[in-house]
């Protein structure tokens, strides 16, 4: 009888150890999967941030060019071409902003992204070099602020 009890206890311990081992492996696999998903999300978010900032840099350059051409009294054809290029860049920046909005719901990032787009869009309204410089400084500051806030989201 004693041998039967010992065998039963040993079998029960073996069963519990098997179940415990299975549960630990299951938790470990879930944790690895969660980490892999987070790394994938960070990579996707990084790509969206880079695309957004790249498109805004192009928009900033083209908006600045519009102001320069207007100040230098360039031909209407040159100004129209610059405006068209800037509008295309604005559309691309808007698409990148939408992509960013779909990928993150971080209110600070979204607010800073909106601010960056707004500041960049108004660059073409500068009537002279001094105002263009001031607006350019604001755009660069907004860019740096956005980058500083976005950085921790893509690094881990």
Order of alpha helices (4+ residues) and beta strands (2+ residues): alpha-alpha-alpha-alpha
